[in-house]
Structures are given as structure tokens and as C-alpha cells.
């Protein structure tokens, strides 16, 4: 009886390397699917829940290619813009107002050049945003230089209701 041929000692490691490469490529495709390519800044489009979880902001693209954010929901549906510096606008509901304007995509998931209106204070600030790797949106409103400001982290909002639970008292 003839002895079975011995396998080439280099074949097994080569097959393992090929298998690891193929599986690694699949994992990378999965990660890319989870976070869409952001070549034109469109990855921030959609609905976002503000950090204090009291407002829903929808980010859209304007005709000139900039991004803006409009209040479309929240925990006080009839709340008025009572802090607006323009007295004629203080009776206007907050829901429906555009609060983030003229935001430009800088590349590398970063946005700048816009302004954001804070209904709690009635003030308007310069604006920067960054879409982070975990899918959250870092929103920074500031005066003058970015060191003088406030940051919130918004999360993607996927629920269908636009009315959030009322604030805890």
C-alpha cells in the first residue's frame, strides 16, 4: 500500500491568511454600511434628539448646499419663543422654527460657518458640528472663538412621534 502524500506545510498558513483576509474584508464592509460615506456632508441629514432630550431637530440641506436645523418636535409642543430678542416674535411657537443656519461641510465629518439660535436664552451663536465615529453629532455653539461656548451631543432620532415626554418637575 502506498503512503498518503504529505500536505505542503505552507498551504495551511496560506489558507488561514486568505480566510482571515476575506473575513476582515467582510467586517470592513459591514462597518462602512453602518456609517454611510460622508463625501458631501449628507450623513448629518435627518432627525436628531438634543442632549437634554427635550427637542427634535431635523437637519436638511438648503438650495445653496448649506445645512440647516429646524425644531420639529419636543417635550413642550405649544412652547413659545418667549426669550426672542425681537418682541414681535415672542408669541411665535418654537416648533417649526429654523434654529441652525448656513452650516457648511468642511470635510472629515466636520461642519462650520453657521449659526445656532438658543431658544432658552434668546441668543444666537456661531456654530460648529462634528459627526463622530459612534454616529452622534457634537454640536458646539460659541461666541467669538470656540473656547467660549457650550457643547451638546445629539443622537439620531428614529422614533415616529414628535411629542416627547414632558419635562420632569
Secondary structure, 3 states (H helix, E strand, C coil): CCCCCCCCHHHHHHHHHHHHHHHHHHHHHHHHHHCCCCCCCHHHCEEEECCCCCEEEEEEECCCCCEEEEEEEECCCCCECCCCCCHHHCCCECCCCEEEEEEEEEECCEEEEEEEEECCCCEEEEEEEEECCCCCEEEEEECCCCCCEEEEEEEECCCCCCECCCCCC
